Amino acid sequence: TRMMNPDAGEQYVEEVAKLGEAAFGPREMKRFMEQFMTWDADADAMSVSTQTLLIHQRNSKAFSTDKTRRVAGLIPSQRHWIPLTTEGGHATFAPTDQRERQLLDYFTARYGRVSIERLLCGQGLLDLYLAHAALLNVTASYNTPAEVTGAARAGDRVAREALLRFIRILGACAGDAALTLGALGGVYLCGGITPRLIEWLPRSDFRRAFADKGRLSAYNAGIPTWVVTAPWTGLLGAAEALHNEEVT
């Protein structure tokens, strides 16, 4: 994390507060300020942006699994991190095995072109469950992503297979993005869905799919991956942008 200059703390907090009140209202922002914005000269200050929260030493990349999948990179410069925003979520889904080829056919018949963000979002998890049910000739019993996740946790075979497939696809796509951006500093998974799936990651094929890149498998195998669970990263990143001359 970056050390905050204590002399600049008061001005910084004021700017964050104004930004937050405009976005969330004064009551919610007051709760946030009381809970998270502490300035202690004897300790590292609270990381105040996605840049300082997510970065170690080299080029890094963050991506979101929420309503749409966003891909962004962070590039170090002399004074600030330079954000590189992309529409990587709209890249074409590429199957990696026979099951995913069946899934691609299923979704192509319904949507035409199948993008990554079609699958790696809440609706995508539900759609993957419905697709698995159809492919296995099983009646679908669940109607929301939360129901699918709960059913998988309770041992439902189809829901479990769909959830693990979701995570496998996430790993493969994160690995592709890491190759594209050269994200040797790490890949950070953001958004509302992935933190809820942390318990599944160790038992999934996420890392295997992330690293399975043929001749460059060793390259990807050395790239670390993290799930971001810290709150308010979007707000903190917006506040950081106020002081980042690289952000226009």
ROPA-654707 format. One record per residue (C-alpha): residue number from 1; x, y, z. Coordinates in steps of 0.25 Angstrom, whole numbers. Each point is the difference from the previous one (the first is absolute). Layout:
<node n="NUM" px="X" py="Y" pz="Z"/>
...
REM end
This chain:
<node n="1" px="0" py="0" pz="0"/>
<node n="2" px="4" py="14" pz="-2"/>
<node n="3" px="3" py="9" pz="12"/>
<node n="4" px="-9" py="13" pz="0"/>
<node n="5" px="6" py="13" pz="4"/>
<node n="6" px="-7" py="4" pz="13"/>
<node n="7" px="1" py="15" pz="-4"/>
<node n="8" px="-9" py="-3" pz="-12"/>
<node n="9" px="-9" py="-9" pz="7"/>
<node n="10" px="-11" py="10" pz="4"/>
<node n="11" px="-1" py="6" pz="-14"/>
<node n="12" px="-1" py="-14" pz="-6"/>
<node n="13" px="-11" py="-5" pz="10"/>
<node n="14" px="-8" py="12" pz="-3"/>
<node n="15" px="1" py="-2" pz="-15"/>
<node n="16" px="-4" py="-15" pz="2"/>
<node n="17" px="-12" py="4" pz="8"/>
<node n="18" px="-5" py="10" pz="-10"/>
<node n="19" px="1" py="-11" pz="-11"/>
<node n="20" px="-6" py="-10" pz="9"/>
<node n="21" px="-12" py="9" pz="4"/>
<node n="22" px="-3" py="3" pz="-15"/>
<node n="23" px="0" py="-15" pz="-3"/>
<node n="24" px="-6" py="-7" pz="12"/>
<node n="25" px="-6" py="11" pz="9"/>
<node n="26" px="5" py="7" pz="13"/>
<node n="27" px="-5" py="-11" pz="9"/>
<node n="28" px="7" py="-12" pz="-7"/>
<node n="29" px="12" py="8" pz="-2"/>
<node n="30" px="1" py="4" pz="15"/>
<node n="31" px="0" py="-15" pz="3"/>
<node n="32" px="11" py="-3" pz="-10"/>
<node n="33" px="9" py="12" pz="5"/>
<node n="34" px="-2" py="-5" pz="15"/>
<node n="35" px="3" py="-14" pz="-3"/>
<node n="36" px="11" py="0" pz="-10"/>
<node n="37" px="7" py="14" pz="-2"/>
<node n="38" px="10" py="0" pz="12"/>
<node n="39" px="12" py="8" pz="0"/>
<node n="40" px="11" py="-6" pz="9"/>
<node n="41" px="14" py="6" pz="-1"/>
<node n="42" px="5" py="-13" pz="7"/>
<node n="43" px="-6" py="-10" pz="-11"/>
<node n="44" px="-2" py="-1" pz="-14"/>
<node n="45" px="-11" py="9" pz="-5"/>
<node n="46" px="-13" py="-7" pz="-6"/>
<node n="47" px="3" py="-3" pz="-14"/>
<node n="48" px="-8" py="10" pz="-7"/>
<node n="49" px="-2" py="-5" pz="-14"/>
<node n="50" px="0" py="-12" pz="-9"/>
<node n="51" px="14" py="3" pz="-4"/>
<node n="52" px="6" py="0" pz="14"/>
<node n="53" px="-8" py="-11" pz="4"/>
<node n="54" px="2" py="-9" pz="-12"/>
<node n="55" px="14" py="2" pz="-4"/>
<node n="56" px="14" py="-7" pz="4"/>
<node n="57" px="12" py="4" pz="-8"/>
<node n="58" px="-3" py="-3" pz="-15"/>
<node n="59" px="-11" py="1" pz="-10"/>
<node n="60" px="-12" py="-6" pz="5"/>
<node n="61" px="-14" py="-2" pz="-4"/>
<node n="62" px="-14" py="1" pz="6"/>
<node n="63" px="-13" py="-6" pz="-5"/>
<node n="64" px="-14" py="0" pz="5"/>
<node n="65" px="-11" py="-11" pz="0"/>
<node n="66" px="-12" py="8" pz="2"/>
<node n="67" px="-11" py="5" pz="-10"/>
<node n="68" px="10" py="0" pz="-10"/>
<node n="69" px="15" py="-5" pz="0"/>
<node n="70" px="9" py="12" pz="-1"/>
<node n="71" px="15" py="-2" pz="-2"/>
<node n="72" px="10" py="11" pz="4"/>
<node n="73" px="15" py="1" pz="2"/>
<node n="74" px="9" py="9" pz="8"/>
<node n="75" px="13" py="4" pz="-5"/>
<node n="76" px="11" py="7" pz="9"/>
<node n="77" px="5" py="13" pz="-3"/>
<node n="78" px="10" py="9" pz="7"/>
<node n="79" px="-11" py="7" pz="9"/>
<node n="80" px="-13" py="-8" pz="-2"/>
<node n="81" px="-6" py="-13" pz="-5"/>
<node n="82" px="-6" py="2" pz="-14"/>
<node n="83" px="-13" py="-7" pz="-1"/>
<node n="84" px="-3" py="-7" pz="-13"/>
<node n="85" px="-15" py="-3" pz="-2"/>
<node n="86" px="-5" py="-9" pz="-11"/>
<node n="87" px="-12" py="-7" pz="-5"/>
<node n="88" px="6" py="-14" pz="2"/>
<node n="89" px="-13" py="-6" pz="5"/>
<node n="90" px="-6" py="1" pz="-14"/>
<node n="91" px="11" py="-9" pz="-5"/>
<node n="92" px="-5" py="-13" pz="-6"/>
<node n="93" px="-2" py="-12" pz="9"/>
<node n="94" px="10" py="-11" pz="-4"/>
<node n="95" px="-3" py="-14" pz="4"/>
<node n="96" px="11" py="-9" pz="6"/>
<node n="97" px="-6" py="-13" pz="0"/>
<node n="98" px="-12" py="-8" pz="-5"/>
<node n="99" px="-10" py="4" pz="11"/>
<node n="100" px="3" py="15" pz="-3"/>
<node n="101" px="-2" py="-3" pz="-15"/>
<node n="102" px="-13" py="-5" pz="3"/>
<node n="103" px="-3" py="12" pz="9"/>
<node n="104" px="5" py="9" pz="-12"/>
<node n="105" px="-10" py="-6" pz="-9"/>
<node n="106" px="-11" py="1" pz="10"/>
<node n="107" px="2" py="15" pz="2"/>
<node n="108" px="3" py="3" pz="-15"/>
<node n="109" px="-14" py="-6" pz="-3"/>
<node n="110" px="-6" py="10" pz="9"/>
<node n="111" px="8" py="13" pz="-1"/>
<node n="112" px="9" py="-1" pz="-12"/>
<node n="113" px="14" py="5" pz="4"/>
<node n="114" px="4" py="-5" pz="14"/>
<node n="115" px="9" py="10" pz="7"/>
<node n="116" px="7" py="-3" pz="13"/>
<node n="117" px="-9" py="10" pz="8"/>
<node n="118" px="-12" py="-8" pz="-5"/>
<node n="119" px="5" py="-12" pz="10"/>
<node n="120" px="8" py="7" pz="11"/>
<node n="121" px="-11" py="8" pz="7"/>
<node n="122" px="-11" py="-4" pz="9"/>
<node n="123" px="-10" py="-2" pz="-12"/>
<node n="124" px="11" py="-8" pz="-6"/>
<node n="125" px="1" py="-10" pz="12"/>
<node n="126" px="-15" py="-2" pz="-1"/>
<node n="127" px="1" py="-2" pz="-15"/>
<node n="128" px="11" py="-10" pz="2"/>
<node n="129" px="-8" py="-8" pz="10"/>
<node n="130" px="-12" py="0" pz="-10"/>
<node n="131" px="9" py="-4" pz="-11"/>
<node n="132" px="6" py="-12" pz="8"/>
<node n="133" px="-14" py="-4" pz="3"/>
<node n="134" px="-4" py="0" pz="-14"/>
<node n="135" px="12" py="-7" pz="-5"/>
<node n="136" px="-1" py="-11" pz="11"/>
<node n="137" px="-15" py="-1" pz="-3"/>
<node n="138" px="-4" py="4" pz="15"/>
<node n="139" px="-11" py="9" pz="4"/>
<node n="140" px="5" py="14" pz="5"/>
<node n="141" px="-4" py="2" pz="14"/>
<node n="142" px="6" py="14" pz="3"/>
<node n="143" px="-3" py="14" pz="-5"/>
<node n="144" px="11" py="9" pz="6"/>
<node n="145" px="15" py="0" pz="1"/>
<node n="146" px="-1" py="0" pz="15"/>
<node n="147" px="-9" py="-13" pz="-1"/>
<node n="148" px="10" py="-7" pz="-9"/>
<node n="149" px="11" py="4" pz="10"/>
<node n="150" px="-8" py="-5" pz="12"/>
<node n="151" px="-4" py="-13" pz="-8"/>
<node n="152" px="15" py="-3" pz="-3"/>
<node n="153" px="4" py="2" pz="14"/>
<node n="154" px="-11" py="-10" pz="4"/>
<node n="155" px="5" py="-10" pz="-9"/>
<node n="156" px="-9" py="1" pz="-13"/>
<node n="157" px="8" py="-6" pz="-11"/>
<node n="158" px="-4" py="9" pz="-12"/>
<node n="159" px="1" py="13" pz="8"/>
<node n="160" px="14" py="-5" pz="5"/>
<node n="161" px="5" py="-3" pz="-14"/>
<node n="162" px="-5" py="13" pz="-5"/>
<node n="163" px="7" py="8" pz="11"/>
<node n="164" px="13" py="-7" pz="-1"/>
<node n="165" px="-1" py="2" pz="-15"/>
<node n="166" px="-2" py="15" pz="2"/>
<node n="167" px="12" py="1" pz="9"/>
<node n="168" px="8" py="-8" pz="-11"/>
<node n="169" px="-4" py="9" pz="-11"/>
<node n="170" px="4" py="12" pz="9"/>
<node n="171" px="13" py="-6" pz="2"/>
<node n="172" px="3" py="-2" pz="-15"/>
<node n="173" px="-5" py="14" pz="-3"/>
<node n="174" px="8" py="6" pz="11"/>
<node n="175" px="12" py="-7" pz="-5"/>
<node n="176" px="-2" py="5" pz="-15"/>
<node n="177" px="-1" py="14" pz="5"/>
<node n="178" px="13" py="-2" pz="8"/>
<node n="179" px="7" py="-4" pz="-13"/>
<node n="180" px="-6" py="12" pz="-7"/>
<node n="181" px="4" py="10" pz="10"/>
<node n="182" px="13" py="-7" pz="5"/>
<node n="183" px="-5" py="1" pz="14"/>
<node n="184" px="12" py="-5" pz="7"/>
<node n="185" px="-4" py="8" pz="13"/>
<node n="186" px="-12" py="-9" pz="2"/>
<node n="187" px="-15" py="-1" pz="-4"/>
<node n="188" px="-10" py="5" pz="10"/>
<node n="189" px="-15" py="-4" pz="-1"/>
<node n="190" px="-10" py="11" pz="3"/>
<node n="191" px="-15" py="1" pz="0"/>
<node n="192" px="-12" py="-5" pz="8"/>
<node n="193" px="0" py="-15" pz="-4"/>
<node n="194" px="15" py="-5" pz="2"/>
<node n="195" px="1" py="3" pz="15"/>
<node n="196" px="-12" py="-9" pz="2"/>
<node n="197" px="7" py="-11" pz="-7"/>
<node n="198" px="13" py="0" pz="8"/>
<node n="199" px="-4" py="-13" pz="7"/>
<node n="200" px="-1" py="-7" pz="-13"/>
<node n="201" px="13" py="5" pz="-6"/>
<node n="202" px="10" py="-10" pz="6"/>
<node n="203" px="-9" py="-12" pz="-4"/>
<node n="204" px="-2" py="5" pz="-14"/>
<node n="205" px="9" py="0" pz="-13"/>
<node n="206" px="2" py="15" pz="0"/>
<node n="207" px="15" py="0" pz="1"/>
<node n="208" px="1" py="-11" pz="-9"/>
<node n="209" px="-8" py="7" pz="-11"/>
<node n="210" px="8" py="13" pz="3"/>
<node n="211" px="13" py="-6" pz="-3"/>
<node n="212" px="-4" py="-10" pz="-11"/>
<node n="213" px="5" py="8" pz="-11"/>
<node n="214" px="9" py="-10" pz="-8"/>
<node n="215" px="14" py="5" pz="-3"/>
<node n="216" px="-2" py="12" pz="10"/>
<node n="217" px="-6" py="-9" pz="11"/>
<node n="218" px="12" py="3" pz="9"/>
<node n="219" px="-1" py="15" pz="-2"/>
<node n="220" px="-14" py="0" pz="5"/>
<node n="221" px="3" py="-10" pz="11"/>
<node n="222" px="9" py="10" pz="6"/>
<node n="223" px="-11" py="11" pz="0"/>
<node n="224" px="-7" py="2" pz="14"/>
<node n="225" px="-15" py="1" pz="1"/>
<node n="226" px="-8" py="7" pz="11"/>
<node n="227" px="-15" py="2" pz="3"/>
<node n="228" px="-2" py="15" pz="5"/>
<node n="229" px="-10" py="0" pz="12"/>
<node n="230" px="3" py="14" pz="5"/>
<node n="231" px="-12" py="9" pz="0"/>
<node n="232" px="-2" py="13" pz="-8"/>
<node n="233" px="11" py="-2" pz="-10"/>
<node n="234" px="-8" py="7" pz="-11"/>
<node n="235" px="-2" py="12" pz="9"/>
<node n="236" px="15" py="0" pz="5"/>
<node n="237" px="5" py="-1" pz="-14"/>
<node n="238" px="-9" py="12" pz="-5"/>
<node n="239" px="6" py="8" pz="12"/>
<node n="240" px="14" py="-4" pz="-4"/>
<node n="241" px="-2" py="4" pz="-14"/>
<node n="242" px="-2" py="15" pz="5"/>
<node n="243" px="15" py="0" pz="3"/>
<node n="244" px="5" py="-9" pz="-11"/>
<node n="245" px="5" py="9" pz="-12"/>
<node n="246" px="0" py="-12" pz="-9"/>
<node n="247" px="-15" py="-1" pz="1"/>
<node n="248" px="-7" py="9" pz="-10"/>
REM end
